[in-house]
Amino acid sequence: MSEVVELTEDNFDEVVLRSQIPVLIDFWSPTCGPCRALVPILEELAHENGDLALIAKVNVFECTAIAGKYGVSMLPTILFFLNGTVAQRMVGVQSKDKLQEALDELED
């Protein structure tokens, strides 16, 4: 069983860009209501995907450089990485099924 990983400026490259499995990153803010609505969905995805995918989050207030590098201007923004590259982008609250479908496409 996996948990949602909190990314920082210090661990982003190691955890995301060097990952051998797909990575879903939720760019969020503690003051964002829709972001908070995604928390239980992301936790479920982390537990259900185990070692097949990494589910992570980036607090945009604490990691402004990362948010800027990936052009995050609306919250929540969800980026899917595969082999260190952004493979897909979603903006706004998404259903668990839609997020899982995107992960499944990357795992194939």
Residue pairs with C-beta under 8 A, 6 or more apart in sequence:
1 47
1 50
2 46
2 47
2 49
2 50
2 51
2 54
2 55
3 43
3 46
3 47
4 26
4 42
4 43
4 46
4 55
4 56
4 57
5 15
5 54
5 55
5 56
5 57
6 56
6 57
6 59
7 15
7 16
7 25
7 56
7 57
7 58
7 63
7 66
8 62
8 63
9 63
9 65
9 66
12 58
12 63
12 66
15 23
15 54
15 56
16 23
16 25
16 54
16 56
16 81
16 84
17 81
17 84
18 84
19 54
19 81
19 84
21 51
21 52
21 53
21 54
21 107
22 52
22 53
22 54
22 80
22 81
22 82
22 87
22 103
22 106
22 107
23 53
23 54
23 55
23 56
23 80
23 81
23 82
24 42
24 45
24 53
24 54
24 55
24 56
24 78
24 79
24 80
24 99
24 102
24 103
25 56
25 57
25 58
25 78
25 79
25 80
25 81
26 35
26 38
26 42
26 55
26 56
26 57
26 58
26 76
26 77
26 78
27 57
27 58
27 60
27 67
27 70
27 72
27 75
27 76
27 77
27 78
27 79
28 35
28 38
28 57
28 58
28 59
28 60
28 75
28 76
29 35
29 59
29 60
29 61
29 75
30 36
30 59
30 61
32 75
32 76
34 75
34 76
34 92
34 93
35 75
35 76
37 93
38 76
38 93
38 94
41 94
41 95
41 96
41 99
42 55
42 57
44 96
45 53
45 55
45 96
45 99
45 100
45 103
46 55
48 100
49 55
49 100
49 103
52 103
52 107
53 103
53 106
53 107
58 66
58 67
60 67
60 72
60 75
70 77
70 79
70 86
72 79
74 91
74 92
76 91
76 92
76 93
77 89
77 90
77 91
78 89
78 90
78 91
78 94
78 99
79 86
79 88
79 89
80 86
80 87
80 88
80 89
80 90
80 102
80 103
80 106
81 87
82 106
87 106
88 102
88 105
88 106
90 98
90 99
90 102
